[in-house]
Amino acid sequence: MSQSPVSPVPINLVDKLAQFSDLWSQKKVADLNNYEVKLAKLKGEFVWHTHDDTDELFLVITGRLTIQLRDGDVVLEPGELFVVPRGVEHCPVADEETAILLLEPAGTLNTGDAGGPMTKAAETLS
Protein backbone atom coordinates (compact mmCIF):
# COMPACT_ATOMS: atom_id res chain seq x y z
CA MET A 1 0.00 0.00 0.00
CA SER A 2 1.45 3.38 -0.95
CA GLN A 3 1.33 6.33 1.40
CA SER A 4 0.02 9.77 0.54
CA PRO A 5 2.74 12.33 -0.11
CA VAL A 6 3.64 14.44 2.91
CA SER A 7 3.65 18.19 2.52
CA PRO A 8 6.97 19.66 3.70
CA VAL A 9 5.16 22.83 4.82
CA PRO A 10 4.19 23.24 8.47
CA ILE A 11 0.71 24.45 9.39
CA ASN A 12 0.87 28.03 10.66
CA LEU A 13 -1.91 28.46 13.21
CA VAL A 14 -1.75 32.27 13.10
CA ASP A 15 -2.27 32.20 9.32
CA LYS A 16 -5.13 29.70 9.65
CA LEU A 17 -6.84 31.80 12.33
CA ALA A 18 -6.62 34.85 10.04
CA GLN A 19 -8.70 33.00 7.42
CA PHE A 20 -11.96 33.17 9.37
CA SER A 21 -13.85 35.34 11.82
CA ASP A 22 -17.03 33.39 12.59
CA LEU A 23 -17.49 32.35 16.19
CA TRP A 24 -18.23 28.85 17.54
CA SER A 25 -17.44 27.31 14.14
CA GLN A 26 -14.74 24.64 14.13
CA LYS A 27 -12.21 24.64 11.27
CA LYS A 28 -10.24 21.46 10.59
CA VAL A 29 -6.56 22.13 9.89
CA ALA A 30 -5.10 18.60 10.08
CA ASP A 31 -5.87 14.92 10.54
CA LEU A 32 -4.09 12.71 13.05
CA ASN A 33 -4.95 9.01 12.78
CA ASN A 34 -8.73 9.07 13.28
CA TYR A 35 -8.63 12.46 14.98
CA GLU A 36 -9.16 15.99 13.73
CA VAL A 37 -7.07 18.99 14.75
CA LYS A 38 -9.44 21.95 14.71
CA LEU A 39 -9.33 25.68 15.38
CA ALA A 40 -12.18 27.82 16.62
CA LYS A 41 -12.83 31.36 17.76
CA LEU A 42 -15.12 31.74 20.72
CA LYS A 43 -16.90 34.58 22.47
CA GLY A 44 -19.80 34.31 24.87
CA GLU A 45 -21.30 31.15 26.30
CA PHE A 46 -21.78 27.85 24.44
CA VAL A 47 -24.24 25.12 25.50
CA TRP A 48 -23.94 22.57 28.28
CA HIS A 49 -23.17 19.21 26.70
CA THR A 50 -21.32 15.92 27.03
CA HIS A 51 -19.41 13.62 24.70
CA ASP A 52 -20.25 10.13 25.92
CA ASP A 53 -17.71 8.34 23.72
CA THR A 54 -14.66 10.60 23.74
CA ASP A 55 -12.46 12.96 25.71
CA GLU A 56 -12.08 16.51 24.34
CA LEU A 57 -8.83 18.50 24.39
CA PHE A 58 -8.97 22.32 24.55
CA LEU A 59 -5.75 24.35 24.03
CA VAL A 60 -5.99 28.14 24.33
CA ILE A 61 -3.95 30.04 21.73
CA THR A 62 -5.14 33.59 22.50
CA GLY A 63 -7.64 35.01 24.95
CA ARG A 64 -9.01 33.23 28.00
CA LEU A 65 -11.40 30.29 28.21
CA THR A 66 -13.47 29.12 31.14
CA ILE A 67 -14.72 25.57 30.94
CA GLN A 68 -17.64 25.32 33.31
CA LEU A 69 -18.02 21.91 34.93
CA ARG A 70 -20.76 20.90 37.36
CA ASP A 71 -18.04 20.52 40.06
CA GLY A 72 -16.28 23.85 39.38
CA ASP A 73 -14.68 25.92 36.64
CA VAL A 74 -11.38 25.45 34.81
CA VAL A 75 -9.83 28.70 33.57
CA LEU A 76 -7.32 28.46 30.72
CA GLU A 77 -4.86 31.15 29.68
CA PRO A 78 -2.84 31.15 26.41
CA GLY A 79 -0.60 28.10 26.20
CA GLU A 80 -2.69 26.08 28.64
CA LEU A 81 -4.76 23.01 27.85
CA PHE A 82 -7.37 20.91 29.56
CA VAL A 83 -8.89 17.56 28.66
CA VAL A 84 -12.57 17.16 29.45
CA PRO A 85 -13.05 13.45 30.14
CA ARG A 86 -15.71 11.55 28.21
CA GLY A 87 -19.13 11.77 29.78
CA VAL A 88 -18.38 14.93 31.78
CA GLU A 89 -20.91 17.71 31.21
CA HIS A 90 -19.24 21.01 30.35
CA CYS A 91 -19.92 24.46 28.94
CA PRO A 92 -17.17 26.61 27.38
CA VAL A 93 -17.37 30.36 28.06
CA ALA A 94 -15.16 33.13 26.66
CA ASP A 95 -15.67 36.67 27.98
CA GLU A 96 -13.33 38.00 25.27
CA GLU A 97 -12.65 36.61 21.80
CA THR A 98 -10.56 33.51 22.33
CA ALA A 99 -8.81 31.27 19.80
CA ILE A 100 -8.50 27.59 20.65
CA LEU A 101 -7.20 24.35 19.21
CA LEU A 102 -9.32 21.23 19.67
CA LEU A 103 -8.30 17.62 19.29
CA GLU A 104 -11.07 15.06 19.04
CA PRO A 105 -12.11 12.04 16.99
CA ALA A 106 -13.23 12.71 13.42
CA GLY A 107 -16.94 13.42 13.19
CA THR A 108 -17.38 14.55 16.81
CA LEU A 109 -20.25 17.03 17.03
CA ASN A 110 -19.38 20.32 18.70
CA THR A 111 -22.55 20.21 20.81
CA GLY A 112 -22.16 16.56 21.80
CA ASP A 113 -25.44 15.19 23.12
CA ALA A 114 -27.16 18.61 23.33
CA GLY A 115 -27.81 19.23 19.62
CA GLY A 116 -29.66 22.43 18.78
CA PRO A 117 -29.00 25.50 16.64
CA MET A 118 -25.30 25.80 17.59
CA THR A 119 -24.49 22.36 16.13
CA LYS A 120 -22.10 22.71 13.18
CA ALA A 121 -19.92 20.25 11.33
CA ALA A 122 -16.25 21.18 11.16
CA GLU A 123 -15.21 22.86 7.93
CA THR A 124 -11.79 22.17 6.40
CA LEU A 125 -9.46 25.14 5.94
CA SER A 126 -7.15 24.91 2.95
C-alpha positions in Angstrom: 0.0 0.0 0.0 1.4 3.4 -0.9 1.3 6.3 1.4 0.0 9.8 0.5 2.7 12.3 -0.1 3.6 14.4 2.9 3.6 18.2 2.5 7.0 19.7 3.7 5.2 22.8 4.8 4.2 23.2 8.5 0.7 24.5 9.4 0.9 28.0 10.7 -1.9 28.5 13.2 -1.8 32.3 13.1 -2.3 32.2 9.3 -5.1 29.7 9.7 -6.8 31.8 12.3 -6.6 34.8 10.0 -8.7 33.0 7.4 -12.0 33.2 9.4 -13.9 35.3 11.8 -17.0 33.4 12.6 -17.5 32.3 16.2 -18.2 28.8 17.5 -17.4 27.3 14.1 -14.7 24.6 14.1 -12.2 24.6 11.3 -10.2 21.5 10.6 -6.6 22.1 9.9 -5.1 18.6 10.1 -5.9 14.9 10.5 -4.1 12.7 13.1 -4.9 9.0 12.8 -8.7 9.1 13.3 -8.6 12.5 15.0 -9.2 16.0 13.7 -7.1 19.0 14.8 -9.4 22.0 14.7 -9.3 25.7 15.4 -12.2 27.8 16.6 -12.8 31.4 17.8 -15.1 31.7 20.7 -16.9 34.6 22.5 -19.8 34.3 24.9 -21.3 31.1 26.3 -21.8 27.9 24.4 -24.2 25.1 25.5 -23.9 22.6 28.3 -23.2 19.2 26.7 -21.3 15.9 27.0 -19.4 13.6 24.7 -20.2 10.1 25.9 -17.7 8.3 23.7 -14.7 10.6 23.7 -12.5 13.0 25.7 -12.1 16.5 24.3 -8.8 18.5 24.4 -9.0 22.3 24.6 -5.7 24.4 24.0 -6.0 28.1 24.3 -3.9 30.0 21.7 -5.1 33.6 22.5 -7.6 35.0 25.0 -9.0 33.2 28.0 -11.4 30.3 28.2 -13.5 29.1 31.1 -14.7 25.6 30.9 -17.6 25.3 33.3 -18.0 21.9 34.9 -20.8 20.9 37.4 -18.0 20.5 40.1 -16.3 23.9 39.4 -14.7 25.9 36.6 -11.4 25.4 34.8 -9.8 28.7 33.6 -7.3 28.5 30.7 -4.9 31.2 29.7 -2.8 31.2 26.4 -0.6 28.1 26.2 -2.7 26.1 28.6 -4.8 23.0 27.9 -7.4 20.9 29.6 -8.9 17.6 28.7 -12.6 17.2 29.4 -13.1 13.4 30.1 -15.7 11.5 28.2 -19.1 11.8 29.8 -18.4 14.9 31.8 -20.9 17.7 31.2 -19.2 21.0 30.3 -19.9 24.5 28.9 -17.2 26.6 27.4 -17.4 30.4 28.1 -15.2 33.1 26.7 -15.7 36.7 28.0 -13.3 38.0 25.3 -12.7 36.6 21.8 -10.6 33.5 22.3 -8.8 31.3 19.8 -8.5 27.6 20.6 -7.2 24.4 19.2 -9.3 21.2 19.7 -8.3 17.6 19.3 -11.1 15.1 19.0 -12.1 12.0 17.0 -13.2 12.7 13.4 -16.9 13.4 13.2 -17.4 14.5 16.8 -20.3 17.0 17.0 -19.4 20.3 18.7 -22.5 20.2 20.8 -22.2 16.6 21.8 -25.4 15.2 23.1 -27.2 18.6 23.3 -27.8 19.2 19.6 -29.7 22.4 18.8 -29.0 25.5 16.6 -25.3 25.8 17.6 -24.5 22.4 16.1 -22.1 22.7 13.2 -19.9 20.2 11.3 -16.3 21.2 11.2 -15.2 22.9 7.9 -11.8 22.2 6.4 -9.5 25.1 5.9 -7.2 24.9 3.0 
